[in-house]
């Protein structure tokens, strides 16, 4: 039943996403991506509130969009300008809204979790837009094949051969054996994607790319898990039956997508 639930959710989520990426305009892809970013950020702020932190949710959402706009309007609104605008907005917001003595104990953690949360999710996820825009949707499919097949390999290798804990605090079930299996399957995913979609990329380059990108994803996953462990929950939310929340679904991309973008910028011809 759980497998059927996961499959049903995956189909309902991935089919419209695929149609938007494959046949939609860059603007549509950007909008869909922002939906994922804002939904994941709301879940992140929800985790923060469980630790009695005080994220300023509307401000955080606006900061996330400001960062996103720097990817969409790169020529006229670069990232450094966006970060300053977000910083300036944050400063004005907190100076104006924190006026009572009883608010002072919450000031430091509130400003930190609000700004960090927006940057942590919006900045890396928008690299997906750049990848599709500059390299085409096949490059994005390559990234997905590497991450999804790598995750599958890590799961089954961990189940069958896992003995040595990899990150016992963040992800108690992840093992070094599973990590090796994940790298092996990510290379297989890179091979298949290269053969089917990107024959102009050198075989060796594609395989090395697959291994390194999934290594980055293996760091990204427990990084997100630590936030959940800090509040004692398994999933960031229950919005996606069988899959947890939006933050759970995008966690591997948070380091893997920017790493992949710069790898192909440097090494793909």
RAPE-V378230 format. One line per field, one symbol per residue. ss: DSSP state (H for helix, E for strand, L for the rest). psi: psi as a letter, one per 40 degrees, with the letter a starting at -180 (. if undefined). burial: 1 if it has 24 or more other ideal C-beta (glycine too) atoms within 12 Angstrom, else 0. Layout:
ss = ???
psi = ???
burial = ???
//
This chain:
ss = LHHHHHHHHHHHHHHHHHHHHHHLLHHHHHHHHHHHHHHHHHHHHHHHHHLLLLLLHHHHHHHHHHHHHHHHLLLLLLHHHHHHHHHHHHHHHHHHHLLLHHHHHHHHHHHHHHHHHHHHHHHHHLHHHHHHHHHLHHHHHHHHHHHHHHHHHHHHHHHHHLLLEEELLLEEEEEHHHHHHHHHHHHHHHHHHHHHHLLLLLHHHHHHHHHHHHHHHHHHHHHHHHHHHHHLLLLLLLLELLLELHHHHHLLHHHHHHHHHHHHHHHLL
psi = ddddddddddddddddddddddeiidddddddddddddddddddddddddefigigddddddddddddddddfddegidddddddddddddddddddgeidedddedddddddddddddddddddeddddddddeiddddddddddddddddddddddddehdhhdgdddgdehiddddddddddddddddddddddgeehiddddddddddddddddddddddddddddefididafdgheebaddddeddedddddddddddddeh.
burial = 00000000100010001001100000001101111111111111111110001111101111111111111100000010010001001100110000000000011001101111111111111111111110101111111111111111111011000100011000100110111111111111111111001100100011111111111111111111101100001011100100111111111111111111101100010
//
